[in-house]
């Protein structure tokens, strides 16, 4: 049944030889349900089952205690967390896979319960009017604390330390989560950043924090092992409101990223219908493929046919799949066999335990039943 498919062609990223272009997108799963938010054997099993992905990008992992905004999400800032992730990376490597960890700071998409009663940090004191997933369920966000210059410098150090920890844990690289309405995105966006200092106002100023973090991270790891995720057309979600400067801001960022020797740039197509907003791009890959000169990864709403089409047309170099990887741990094999995909159970996306996490069978296991 196997036929030649662009998705199944190998790809070289930096000095890594990846077996295919079916990458596993980062997805919050809320399974680090222990006091230290440490990855467990369940995480080892989950990621090892999916080691046939060309590249696994882990769930977002907070770079500090101040970066937390969702219940039971793992971190990469304590020695216990590093050791937990080390077991994950070693197991994936034992299966011939490759794995990057996504470094995460949620900014204002958080709640004081996570911070000993203190307010979460953000570029400006503006409530996103969203919700944070706390131990007591979803709670409405609050007006955050505007980050001082000292807070910004500490957060840069936190990302640098997290990247160093990721290398100690044996990851192949890191992805900086600078999309989806979280901290970096909050700096980019005028609806969430109304600062009047060097981190606000102009497009260059609003992008400054990202590039200062990039410059710090590359001091402790190879620059070509750093990936970056952006969501240029996000609007009306996570408290983000786009405007006429949104796409010019991301154009500026992507042009500047060409000055770096990044592993890849990971972009998301719009999460919702933005066709009635003429200042936003509705086809992200088509817009940014001519701008970005490195490895381009695209995500959101792709199946096998659409993924192959984008690669064949040169719009991207790899495709990151999210939900299909939840319920199809051997997704590249299913694509190779053109087999039907198993459905995912959204009720177990964020619940503790193995159910809906490590109990989805492979294609061969399904045939054996």
Phi, psi and omega in degrees: 000337184294136174228161182296128180226140178300325181298334186261006176282144177292162178213141176261128176237115189056234177258019180262130175263104182266139190284339180201178184250017175265094185262151178268119181287153176292135181217125174295129180234350172055048178253359179274062187270064176220163187304329182261008184049051183261134173301143186241184176299333177296320176296320178303311181298314184301308183286326179296322177301334186251021184291349178282353173301146176303319173211131170269130169249117187292169170304155176302134182234121189295143184272352179195170177296330180285349183272353188285143175212357181225146183291142171060032175263140184285156176245179177216042183235356175242160180295325178296319178294319179300316180293322177298316179290329179300320178297323178295309183298318180297318181293318178297318179295323179299334179267007179084011182268175176230147188211129172253151173255138178272124180268131197224137166221120187279346183063235186280351179278066185208190184207147182304335179304330181279350190232034178061029180092349179282158181286147173292162183264151179199166178300319180223159182278071182232121179290127178285351182053048177242202178225147176247139182271102186256173176301340179256023180094188181290134176232147178295139178293165181241173174289121185280176175271129175294129183293131172283169176299326177293320177298318181296314180296323178294321180293323174300316177297323180296318178294320178298316179295320179296321178295319176299316178298321179298321177293319178296328180283350177093013178293153177285341180176186180229152169244126177275120184277094182244039183221189169059028174081011179271193198305309182298316180299325178295326175291323183294325195268134182289337179285342180244349180236106177239031179292156178243008178262201185289356178252011180217170178094263184288162177301316180301318180293319182290339177267352188302316183303316179302312184288332174291324176293315179303315181295326179287317182296321183288354174284339186242004179202162179299134181300327182277010171249016180252123172253166184215137180245135178226152177228082191296329186254025178292131180206134176076012179228144179058027178078008181272131174238115181281161178210189184296340180267357185298304182293318174303327177295313180290327174300315178300314181299311184294320176301316181292330179296338176295343177281352180252152176265066185285156173296316181190164169245126185251113182247150176250135168292162182307137178283337182218175184286115178242020184295340179271006179247094188297342180274359178251153176273133178263348178230090189293313182300316181296326180286318189264346177301317179290341184272314185272131186265352183259199179289122183249128180245136181240151187213159171097107172081023182260139167248189183297314183297313182294322178298312178299320181298314181297320179292316180298326180275000178076018181280342179203165179256341177203161180236130179262123180254136180258269185306322177302331179283338178297312186261357179228080186300336179254045187306316178301322179294319178296321176296317180300321181272358184052041182273155176298149178265144175285148178279148176267158179253102184293340179292342182247016179301320190236018183264150181294158172094179186283335184300126181074011183234300181242009184256011173280126183283155172287172179299316181294322177295322179297320180293328183285337182286000000 
